[in-house]
Amino acid sequence: MVNFLRTSFLLTGLVVLTSFKVVLAQIDTTQQLVAVEAGGIVSSTADTPFWLRANQFGAIPLAAPAAILQARIRKEYQLFSSNARLNQFKWGFGLHTALNVGASNRLVLPEAFVSIRYGKIELFGGRRQQVIGLGDTTMSSGFIIGSGNALPIPKIQLGTKGYAYVPFTGRFVAINAGFAHGWYSAPYINGAYLHQSNLYIRLGKAASLIKLHAGINHQVLWGGQADYLKDAPSFAVDGRLPSSLRDYVYVVTGSVPKDWYNRGYTANDSYGIGDHLGSYDVGLEVTTQKSGWMFYHQHPYEDVSSLIGVNFPDGLWGLRWASLQNQDRSSGFQLRHLTLEHLTTLDQSGSTFYVPNSSYQGQDNYFNHGQYKQGWSYLGRTIGTPFIAPATDYLPDVQKIGAIYFPNNRVRVWYVGAQGLLFSQLEWTLRVSYSLNYGRFQQPYDPARKQFSSLLSVRAPLLRWPNTFLLVRAGLDEGNLYSKSIGAHVSVQKRW
C-alpha cells in the first residue's frame, strides 16, 4: 500500500507539472483536446467497486489498488461553420492510452482512430469509443447491446455523422445509419470478425417540440478457429468456423442456405452463421425552452423469438430529463440532469428451449453462445450492459455455480443517475443501482442475489492552476453478488 501511495502521489505531481492536457472519464465533444489524468484507486477489498470501473471502455482495472495515468489527444470536426452552413470536408483523429500500475500492470489503448467526413457521410478506422443504441448517452446505466464497458473492437465503419436529413421531406425525416467490419482478436479464438450495421429514423424537425425515434442494430461475431472447437464437431468442422466471402453474405443478411447440410456447415450453423444479436429501439423526445425529456426502450434480440417480441418486456426502459437553461453558478445546489432506468432480462422467450408447435425456441440465454465460449464479451469485459457480467467478476461462491461465461443473465435492475452543480464550482455526479440476480434458466440462483452499488463523483477546479481539476469518485458495493467493498478513485486533471 505504501508503494502504491508513493506511485499515486508521483503521478499526480507529474500531471501538475506537465504540459499535457486533461482526459475526461466521459467522451469529450469539443473540437480539439489534448489531455492527461493521473491518480489512483484504493478499495477495502482487492476488487474495484462496480461503478468506478463500469462503462469506462476498459480503461479502469478490475483489481485494486492501482495507479492510473491516462492521456488523450483528439481532434473532432465541427459539423457546421459559423454561418450555419454544413462544412463539406473534414478529418479527425483520436488517441487515448491508459497505464495501470498496481494489482495488475497493463497498458491499454481505449481509443485510436482516424476519420474523414464529407457532408454528413463519415468513414473511420481503428478503435473508437462508441455506445450502441438509442437513449441517454450521458448518464445511462449502460445500453443493453453496447454500453462502452469493454475496450472498443478495431473496425472500419462507413455511415452518417449523427442524423442526416432525407431529401424532399422538408427536414422532417432524418436517418442515422452505419455499416462496419471489425477484427475480433481475442486469446481464446483466432481470426474472428465482427459485423455491425444499424439504421435509425427520426421524425420531426431538429427544433420541433416532439420528435420520434426508431431503429435497429445488428451485431455478429463470425469466423475464427480454436482448439476447443475441435472437441465439439457439432460446433465447427476441424475447429474452423465459416469465414468465406460467401459466408459473409449470410452473416449480413442473417440467413442460412436451405441445403446447409450439403455445404459443409454444422447443425449449429443452421441457426445462423455466427453469433447474432442486437436491439431494436424506440424513443420519444420532447424539447421545450427550459428542458429536454426523452423516453426510450431498447429491446434485445438474439434469435427469431426475440425478434418477434416473444421475450417482451425484456430490455432497457429509460426516462431522461435535462435542463436547457444556462447554468446559474450563484445557486447553492442545482440538478442539471436526471436519468431513471429499469432493466429486465427475465423473460428470455420462456423457460424451455423447445417450444411445442412453434417455429422458434425459448431460453434465449443472453450473451452466451456455443461456438464462441466467451460470448458477447471482449478481452474479459462485457460488451453489452455491465449488469450481465462474466463469472470471474462475481464472488467465489457464485463462480462455482455453473461452467459458462455469463452465468447470470436473468436480472432486474433499478437505476438512478444524476448530475448537477454545488456551491457554484463543484460539479457532482451520482449513480445508484439496485439489482435482483436470478442466474439463468438452466442454473438459477435460489434465492435471487441482491446487489446495491453506488457512485458519488465531484469535480472541483484548482484555482491556482487554470483548467486544472481535482476529481474524487467514491464507490460502494453491498450485496451477495460482488465483494462488499468501498473504494475511491482520486485524480488530477489539467486542460489547456
C-alpha positions as CSV (number, residue, x, y, z in Angstrom):
1,M,0.0,0.0,0.0
2,V,2.9,2.4,0.8
3,N,4.4,1.8,-2.6
4,F,1.1,2.3,-4.2
5,L,0.5,5.7,-2.5
6,R,4.0,6.8,-3.4
7,T,3.3,6.0,-7.1
8,S,0.0,7.8,-6.9
9,F,1.5,11.0,-5.5
10,L,4.3,10.9,-8.0
11,L,1.9,10.6,-11.0
12,T,-0.3,13.3,-9.5
13,G,2.7,15.6,-9.3
14,L,3.6,14.9,-12.9
15,V,0.2,16.0,-14.0
16,V,0.5,19.4,-12.4
17,L,4.0,20.0,-13.9
18,T,3.4,18.5,-17.4
19,S,2.2,20.4,-20.5
20,F,-0.2,17.6,-21.5
21,K,-3.9,18.3,-21.2
22,V,-6.9,16.7,-19.4
23,V,-8.5,13.4,-20.3
24,L,-12.1,13.1,-19.1
25,A,-13.8,9.9,-17.9
26,Q,-16.6,10.6,-20.5
27,I,-16.2,11.2,-24.2
28,D,-15.2,14.8,-24.8
29,T,-17.2,16.5,-27.5
30,T,-15.1,19.7,-28.0
31,Q,-13.4,20.2,-31.4
32,Q,-9.8,19.6,-30.1
33,L,-8.5,18.2,-26.9
34,V,-5.1,17.1,-25.7
35,A,-5.3,15.8,-22.2
36,V,-3.9,13.8,-19.2
37,E,-5.3,12.5,-16.0
38,A,-3.3,10.9,-13.2
39,G,-4.3,9.4,-9.9
40,G,-5.1,6.1,-8.2
41,I,-7.7,3.7,-6.9
42,V,-7.9,2.3,-3.4
43,S,-10.5,-0.2,-2.2
44,S,-11.4,-2.1,1.0
45,T,-11.0,-5.3,-1.0
46,A,-9.0,-6.5,-3.9
47,D,-11.8,-5.5,-6.3
48,T,-12.6,-2.1,-7.8
49,P,-16.2,-1.1,-6.9
50,F,-18.7,-1.6,-9.7
51,W,-19.4,2.0,-10.7
52,L,-15.8,3.0,-10.6
53,R,-15.0,0.6,-13.4
54,A,-18.2,0.1,-15.4
55,N,-18.7,1.7,-18.8
56,Q,-15.2,3.1,-18.9
57,F,-14.1,1.5,-22.2
58,G,-11.8,-0.9,-20.4
59,A,-9.5,1.9,-19.1
60,I,-10.1,1.2,-15.4
61,P,-8.8,-2.0,-13.9
62,L,-11.0,-4.6,-12.1
63,A,-8.4,-5.1,-9.4
64,A,-7.3,-2.6,-6.7
65,P,-5.2,-0.8,-5.6
66,A,-3.8,0.7,-8.8
67,A,-2.2,3.9,-10.0
68,I,-3.7,5.1,-13.3
69,L,-2.3,7.5,-15.8
70,Q,-4.4,8.4,-18.9
71,A,-3.5,10.6,-21.8
72,R,-5.6,11.6,-24.8
73,I,-5.3,13.6,-27.9
74,R,-8.4,14.1,-30.0
75,K,-9.4,16.3,-32.9
76,E,-13.1,16.4,-33.8
77,Y,-14.6,18.3,-36.7
78,Q,-17.3,20.8,-36.4
79,L,-20.3,19.9,-38.4
80,F,-21.4,23.5,-39.1
81,S,-19.4,26.6,-39.8
82,S,-20.1,29.9,-38.1
83,N,-22.7,30.9,-40.7
84,A,-24.6,27.7,-40.0
85,R,-23.6,26.1,-43.3
86,L,-22.6,22.5,-43.4
87,N,-18.8,22.0,-43.6
88,Q,-18.3,19.6,-46.5
89,F,-14.9,18.0,-46.0
90,K,-13.2,17.5,-42.6
91,W,-10.9,15.0,-40.9
92,G,-10.3,14.0,-37.3
93,F,-8.5,11.5,-35.1
94,G,-8.4,10.3,-31.5
95,L,-5.8,8.6,-29.3
96,H,-6.3,7.5,-25.7
97,T,-3.9,5.5,-23.7
98,A,-4.3,4.2,-20.1
99,L,-1.5,2.9,-17.9
100,N,-2.5,0.9,-14.9
101,V,0.2,0.1,-12.2
102,G,-0.6,-1.9,-9.1
103,A,-2.5,-5.2,-8.6
104,S,-2.5,-5.7,-12.4
105,N,0.1,-3.9,-14.5
106,R,-1.1,-3.1,-18.0
107,L,-1.1,-0.6,-20.8
108,V,-4.4,-0.4,-22.8
109,L,-5.5,1.6,-25.8
110,P,-9.2,2.5,-25.3
111,E,-9.1,4.7,-28.5
112,A,-7.0,5.0,-31.6
113,F,-8.8,6.1,-34.8
114,V,-8.7,8.4,-37.8
115,S,-11.8,9.7,-39.6
116,I,-12.8,11.6,-42.7
117,R,-16.1,13.2,-43.4
118,Y,-17.8,14.7,-46.5
119,G,-21.1,16.4,-45.7
120,K,-22.9,14.0,-43.3
121,I,-21.1,10.9,-44.5
122,E,-18.2,9.6,-42.4
123,L,-15.6,6.9,-42.8
124,F,-13.3,5.9,-39.8
125,G,-11.0,3.2,-38.9
126,G,-9.5,1.9,-35.7
127,R,-10.8,1.8,-32.1
128,R,-13.4,4.5,-31.3
129,Q,-15.3,5.0,-28.1
130,Q,-19.0,4.4,-29.0
131,V,-22.2,3.1,-27.5
132,I,-24.7,1.1,-29.4
133,G,-28.4,2.0,-29.3
134,L,-30.8,4.8,-28.7
135,G,-31.0,6.5,-25.3
136,D,-29.3,8.8,-22.8
137,T,-25.6,8.6,-23.8
138,T,-24.5,10.8,-20.8
139,M,-26.0,9.1,-17.7
140,S,-27.3,5.7,-18.8
141,S,-26.6,2.6,-16.7
142,G,-25.3,1.1,-20.0
143,F,-27.0,0.4,-23.3
144,I,-28.1,-3.2,-23.5
145,I,-26.1,-4.3,-26.5
146,G,-23.1,-1.8,-26.5
147,S,-22.5,0.1,-23.3
148,G,-18.9,1.2,-23.5
149,N,-17.9,-1.3,-20.8
150,A,-15.3,-3.1,-22.9
151,L,-12.4,-1.9,-25.0
152,P,-13.6,-0.9,-28.4
153,I,-13.1,-3.6,-31.1
154,P,-10.9,-2.3,-34.0
155,K,-13.1,-1.8,-37.1
156,I,-13.7,0.2,-40.3
157,Q,-17.1,1.9,-40.4
158,L,-19.0,3.9,-43.1
159,G,-22.1,5.8,-42.1
160,T,-23.7,9.1,-41.2
161,K,-22.3,11.5,-38.6
162,G,-25.4,11.9,-36.5
163,Y,-28.7,12.3,-38.2
164,A,-28.8,13.2,-41.9
165,Y,-31.9,14.7,-43.5
166,V,-33.8,12.7,-46.1
167,P,-34.2,14.8,-49.3
168,F,-37.7,16.1,-50.2
169,T,-39.1,15.7,-46.7
170,G,-38.8,19.3,-45.6
171,R,-36.1,18.3,-43.0
172,F,-38.9,16.3,-41.2
173,V,-37.3,12.9,-41.7
174,A,-33.7,12.1,-40.9
175,I,-31.7,8.9,-40.7
176,N,-28.7,7.7,-38.8
177,A,-27.0,4.7,-40.4
178,G,-23.8,2.7,-40.3
179,F,-22.1,-0.4,-41.7
180,A,-18.9,-1.8,-40.1
181,H,-16.4,-4.6,-40.4
182,G,-14.2,-5.4,-37.3
183,W,-11.4,-7.7,-36.3
184,Y,-12.3,-9.6,-33.1
185,S,-8.9,-10.6,-31.8
186,A,-9.1,-12.5,-28.5
187,P,-6.8,-15.0,-26.8
188,Y,-9.4,-17.8,-26.9
189,I,-10.1,-17.7,-30.6
190,N,-8.1,-16.7,-33.7
191,G,-9.2,-14.9,-36.8
192,A,-12.7,-14.0,-35.8
193,Y,-14.6,-11.0,-37.2
194,L,-17.3,-8.5,-36.2
195,H,-20.1,-7.3,-38.4
196,Q,-22.2,-4.3,-37.3
197,S,-25.0,-2.4,-39.0
198,N,-27.6,0.0,-37.8
199,L,-30.4,2.2,-39.1
200,Y,-32.3,4.8,-37.1
201,I,-35.1,7.1,-38.2
202,R,-36.1,10.4,-36.6
203,L,-39.5,12.1,-37.4
204,G,-39.6,15.7,-36.5
205,K,-37.5,18.8,-37.3
206,A,-34.5,19.5,-35.2
207,A,-36.3,22.4,-33.4
208,S,-39.6,20.5,-33.1
209,L,-41.3,20.2,-29.7
210,I,-41.8,16.5,-30.3
211,K,-39.6,14.0,-32.1
212,L,-40.0,10.3,-32.6
213,H,-37.1,7.9,-32.9
214,A,-37.0,4.2,-34.0
215,G,-34.3,1.9,-35.3
216,I,-32.5,-1.4,-35.2
217,N,-28.9,-2.5,-34.8
218,H,-27.3,-5.8,-35.8
219,Q,-24.2,-7.3,-34.3
220,V,-22.5,-10.6,-35.4
221,L,-19.4,-12.4,-34.2
222,W,-18.3,-14.7,-37.0
223,G,-15.4,-16.8,-38.4
224,G,-12.4,-17.8,-36.4
225,Q,-10.7,-21.0,-35.3
226,A,-9.9,-22.5,-31.9
227,D,-8.6,-25.8,-30.5
228,Y,-11.6,-26.2,-28.1
229,L,-13.9,-26.3,-31.2
230,K,-12.1,-29.5,-32.4
231,D,-13.7,-31.3,-29.4
232,A,-17.2,-30.2,-30.5
233,P,-17.8,-31.4,-34.1
234,S,-21.4,-30.1,-33.9
235,F,-20.0,-26.6,-33.4
236,A,-17.3,-26.5,-36.1
237,V,-15.6,-28.5,-38.8
238,D,-12.0,-29.3,-37.6
239,G,-12.2,-26.3,-35.2
240,R,-12.8,-23.8,-38.0
241,L,-15.9,-21.6,-38.2
242,P,-17.3,-20.4,-41.6
243,S,-15.3,-17.4,-42.7
244,S,-15.5,-17.1,-46.5
245,L,-16.9,-14.2,-48.6
246,R,-20.0,-16.4,-49.3
247,D,-20.5,-16.8,-45.6
248,Y,-20.3,-13.1,-45.1
249,V,-23.4,-12.6,-47.2
250,Y,-25.3,-14.9,-44.8
251,V,-23.8,-13.0,-41.8
252,V,-25.0,-9.6,-43.1
253,T,-28.5,-10.9,-44.1
254,G,-29.0,-13.2,-41.1
255,S,-30.0,-16.0,-43.4
256,V,-28.8,-19.7,-43.8
257,P,-28.9,-21.7,-47.1
258,K,-31.6,-24.3,-47.2
259,D,-29.2,-27.0,-48.1
260,W,-26.8,-26.1,-45.3
261,Y,-26.1,-29.7,-44.5
262,N,-24.6,-30.2,-48.1
263,R,-22.4,-27.1,-47.9
264,G,-20.0,-28.0,-45.1
265,Y,-22.0,-26.3,-42.3
266,T,-22.7,-27.8,-38.9
267,A,-26.0,-28.2,-37.2
268,N,-25.2,-25.2,-35.0
269,D,-24.7,-23.0,-38.2
270,S,-28.2,-23.9,-39.2
271,Y,-29.5,-21.4,-36.7
272,G,-27.2,-18.6,-38.2
273,I,-23.7,-18.1,-39.4
274,G,-22.0,-16.6,-36.3
275,D,-23.4,-15.2,-33.1
276,H,-26.2,-12.8,-34.0
277,L,-27.6,-10.3,-31.5
278,G,-28.8,-6.7,-31.3
279,S,-31.6,-4.4,-30.3
280,Y,-34.4,-2.5,-31.8
281,D,-35.1,0.8,-30.1
282,V,-37.8,3.4,-29.9
283,G,-37.8,6.9,-28.3
284,L,-40.0,9.9,-27.7
285,E,-38.2,13.2,-27.3
286,V,-39.9,16.4,-26.0
287,T,-37.9,19.6,-26.1
288,T,-39.0,22.9,-24.5
289,Q,-37.2,26.2,-23.9
290,K,-36.2,25.1,-20.4
291,S,-35.8,21.3,-20.6
292,G,-35.4,18.2,-22.7
293,W,-37.2,15.0,-22.0
294,M,-36.7,11.6,-23.6
295,F,-38.4,8.2,-23.1
296,Y,-36.7,5.2,-24.7
297,H,-36.8,1.5,-24.8
298,Q,-34.1,-0.9,-26.1
299,H,-35.4,-4.4,-26.9
300,P,-32.8,-7.1,-27.2
301,Y,-32.9,-9.9,-29.7
302,E,-30.7,-13.0,-30.3
303,D,-33.0,-15.2,-32.3
304,V,-36.4,-15.4,-34.1
305,S,-38.4,-15.4,-30.8
306,S,-36.9,-12.2,-29.5
307,L,-37.1,-10.6,-33.0
308,I,-40.8,-11.0,-33.0
309,G,-41.1,-9.9,-29.4
310,V,-41.9,-13.1,-27.6
311,N,-39.4,-12.0,-24.9
312,F,-41.3,-8.8,-24.1
313,P,-40.9,-6.9,-21.8
314,D,-37.2,-7.7,-21.7
315,G,-34.9,-4.7,-22.3
316,L,-33.8,-1.3,-21.1
317,W,-36.6,1.2,-20.2
318,G,-35.4,4.8,-19.6
319,L,-36.6,8.3,-18.9
320,R,-34.2,11.3,-19.1
321,W,-34.6,14.9,-18.1
322,A,-32.0,17.6,-18.8
323,S,-32.1,21.3,-18.0
324,L,-31.5,23.5,-21.1
325,Q,-31.3,26.7,-19.1
326,N,-28.0,28.5,-18.6
327,Q,-26.1,27.4,-15.5
328,D,-26.7,29.7,-12.6
329,R,-23.4,29.3,-10.7
330,S,-24.7,31.6,-7.9
331,S,-27.1,28.9,-6.7
332,G,-26.1,26.6,-3.9
333,F,-27.4,23.4,-5.4
334,Q,-28.5,22.6,-8.9
335,L,-29.8,19.5,-10.6
336,R,-29.0,19.6,-14.3
337,H,-29.6,16.0,-15.5
338,L,-31.7,13.1,-14.2
339,T,-32.0,9.6,-15.7
340,L,-34.2,6.8,-14.4
341,E,-33.9,3.3,-15.9
342,H,-35.2,-0.1,-15.5
343,L,-33.6,-3.2,-17.0
344,T,-35.2,-6.5,-17.1
345,T,-34.0,-9.7,-18.8
346,L,-36.1,-12.2,-17.0
347,D,-38.4,-13.5,-19.8
348,Q,-36.0,-14.7,-22.5
349,S,-38.9,-16.1,-24.5
350,G,-39.7,-18.7,-21.9
351,S,-38.0,-21.2,-19.6
352,T,-37.7,-24.0,-22.2
353,F,-35.7,-24.2,-25.3
354,Y,-38.0,-26.3,-27.4
355,V,-41.5,-24.8,-27.7
356,P,-44.1,-27.3,-28.9
357,N,-45.9,-26.4,-32.2
358,S,-43.7,-23.4,-32.8
359,S,-41.1,-22.2,-35.2
360,Y,-39.0,-20.5,-32.6
361,Q,-37.1,-21.5,-29.4
362,G,-37.1,-20.2,-25.9
363,Q,-34.3,-19.8,-23.3
364,D,-32.6,-17.0,-25.2
365,N,-29.7,-17.2,-22.7
366,Y,-28.5,-13.7,-23.4
367,F,-24.8,-13.0,-24.4
368,N,-23.8,-16.8,-24.2
369,H,-23.0,-18.8,-27.3
370,G,-21.9,-22.3,-28.0
371,Q,-19.3,-21.7,-30.7
372,Y,-17.9,-18.5,-29.0
373,K,-17.4,-19.7,-25.5
374,Q,-16.8,-16.2,-24.1
375,G,-20.0,-14.9,-25.9
376,W,-20.7,-11.2,-26.2
377,S,-17.5,-10.1,-24.5
378,Y,-14.2,-8.7,-25.5
379,L,-10.9,-9.2,-23.6
380,G,-12.7,-10.2,-20.4
381,R,-15.3,-7.4,-20.3
382,T,-19.0,-7.5,-21.3
383,I,-19.7,-5.5,-24.5
384,G,-23.3,-5.0,-23.5
385,T,-24.9,-3.9,-20.3
386,P,-22.5,-4.3,-17.4
387,F,-25.2,-5.9,-15.3
388,I,-24.7,-9.1,-17.2
389,A,-21.1,-9.8,-16.3
390,P,-18.6,-12.7,-16.7
391,A,-18.4,-15.2,-13.9
392,T,-14.9,-14.1,-12.9
393,D,-16.4,-10.7,-11.8
394,Y,-18.5,-12.4,-9.1
395,L,-17.9,-13.7,-5.6
396,P,-16.1,-17.1,-5.5
397,D,-19.3,-19.0,-4.3
398,V,-21.2,-17.5,-7.3
399,Q,-18.4,-18.5,-9.7
400,K,-18.9,-22.2,-8.7
401,I,-22.5,-22.2,-9.9
402,G,-22.3,-23.5,-13.5
403,A,-19.4,-23.5,-16.0
404,I,-20.5,-20.9,-18.5
405,Y,-19.1,-17.5,-19.3
406,F,-22.2,-15.5,-18.4
407,P,-23.9,-17.4,-15.6
408,N,-26.2,-14.5,-14.5
409,N,-28.2,-13.2,-17.5
410,R,-31.6,-13.0,-15.8
411,V,-31.6,-9.7,-13.9
412,R,-33.9,-7.0,-12.8
413,V,-32.3,-3.6,-12.2
414,W,-33.4,-0.2,-11.0
415,Y,-31.1,2.7,-11.6
416,V,-30.9,6.5,-10.9
417,G,-28.3,8.7,-12.5
418,A,-28.0,12.5,-11.8
419,Q,-25.6,15.4,-12.4
420,G,-25.5,19.0,-11.2
421,L,-23.7,21.8,-9.5
422,L,-22.9,22.5,-5.9
423,F,-21.6,25.8,-4.4
424,S,-21.2,27.3,-7.9
425,Q,-17.9,25.5,-8.6
426,L,-18.3,21.8,-7.8
427,E,-19.7,19.5,-10.5
428,W,-21.2,16.4,-9.0
429,T,-22.4,13.1,-10.4
430,L,-24.5,10.4,-8.7
431,R,-25.2,6.8,-9.8
432,V,-27.2,4.3,-7.8
433,S,-28.3,0.8,-8.8
434,Y,-30.1,-2.0,-7.1
435,S,-30.5,-5.4,-8.8
436,L,-32.0,-8.8,-8.3
437,N,-30.0,-11.5,-9.9
438,Y,-31.6,-14.9,-10.8
439,G,-28.7,-16.6,-12.6
440,R,-30.1,-18.3,-15.8
441,F,-32.9,-20.7,-16.5
442,Q,-30.6,-23.7,-16.7
443,Q,-28.8,-22.9,-13.3
444,P,-31.0,-20.5,-11.3
445,Y,-29.9,-18.7,-8.1
446,D,-32.3,-19.6,-5.3
447,P,-33.0,-17.2,-3.7
448,A,-32.1,-14.3,-6.0
449,R,-28.9,-12.5,-5.2
450,K,-29.3,-8.8,-4.3
451,Q,-26.8,-6.1,-5.2
452,F,-26.6,-2.4,-4.3
453,S,-23.9,-0.3,-6.0
454,S,-23.4,3.5,-5.9
455,L,-21.0,6.2,-7.0
456,L,-20.6,9.8,-5.9
457,S,-18.2,11.9,-8.0
458,V,-17.2,15.5,-7.5
459,R,-15.0,17.6,-9.8
460,A,-13.5,20.8,-8.3
461,P,-11.3,23.4,-10.1
462,L,-7.9,24.0,-8.7
463,L,-8.0,27.8,-8.9
464,R,-4.2,28.3,-8.7
465,W,-3.8,26.3,-11.9
466,P,-6.0,27.3,-14.9
467,N,-8.1,24.5,-16.3
468,T,-6.9,22.1,-13.7
469,F,-9.3,19.9,-11.7
470,L,-9.4,17.6,-8.7
471,L,-11.7,14.6,-9.2
472,V,-12.9,12.5,-6.3
473,R,-15.0,9.4,-7.0
474,A,-16.3,7.2,-4.2
475,G,-17.9,3.8,-4.9
476,L,-19.8,1.3,-2.7
477,D,-20.8,-2.3,-3.3
478,E,-23.2,-4.0,-0.9
479,G,-24.8,-7.4,-1.5
480,N,-24.1,-11.0,-2.2
481,L,-23.1,-10.9,-5.9
482,Y,-19.9,-8.8,-5.8
483,S,-17.4,-8.3,-3.0
484,K,-18.6,-5.9,-0.3
485,S,-16.3,-3.0,-0.8
486,I,-15.9,0.7,-0.6
487,G,-13.3,2.5,-2.6
488,A,-12.2,5.8,-4.2
489,H,-10.6,7.0,-7.4
490,V,-8.8,10.3,-6.8
491,S,-7.1,12.1,-9.7
492,V,-5.9,15.4,-11.0
493,Q,-6.8,16.7,-14.5
494,K,-5.4,19.6,-16.5
495,R,-6.5,21.2,-19.7
496,W,-5.2,24.0,-21.9
